[in-house]
């Protein structure tokens, strides 16, 4: 483990196969790509690779490499993980409103389809939920 990155390089699976599915480490394809990014940034900081060659390898611009290097120096390997990871979606409906809407549809509008049900909920009850919320 280097002083630059608090995460062991062995934490990244090095199977070479990138799929869209999460593996045993809970990492998807994006996180596995970030492992490569961490390795390349470590090479840049140690002087074994230039910023321009790192930009080519990672298929990003030189300016993006400089931004990543700043974050990598400050926060280590954890800085490369997306800041929104683990946060609820901005478009999610709160569980209380969701349950209330589902209960209304079950009791009063059970014979309605999801599209008509969301229109009625919006008009009569001022509740805005997505069609897929009611479909499930």
FENSULPE-V372032 format. One record per backbone hydrogen bond with DSSP energy under -0.5 kcal/mol. CO is the residue of the C=O (numbers start at 1). NH is the residue of the N-H. Records with the same first field share a line. If there is no record, write none. Layout:
# FENSULPE-V372032
CO->NH, NH
This chain:
# FENSULPE-V372032
8->11
9->12
11->13
16->18
17->19
23->26
27->23
28->32
29->33
30->34
31->35
32->36
33->37
34->38
35->39
36->40
37->41
38->42
39->43
40->44
41->45
42->46
43->47, 48, 49
44->47
50->54
51->55
52->56
53->57
54->58
55->59, 60
61->65
62->66
63->67
64->68
65->69
66->70
67->71
68->72
69->73
70->74
71->75
72->76
75->78
76->79
77->80
78->81
82->85
84->87
89->92
94->98
95->99
96->100
97->101
98->102
99->103
100->104
101->105
102->106
103->107
104->108, 109
109->112
113->117
114->118
115->119
116->120
117->121
118->122
119->123
120->124, 125
121->125, 127
122->126
126->128
127->129
130->134
131->135
132->136
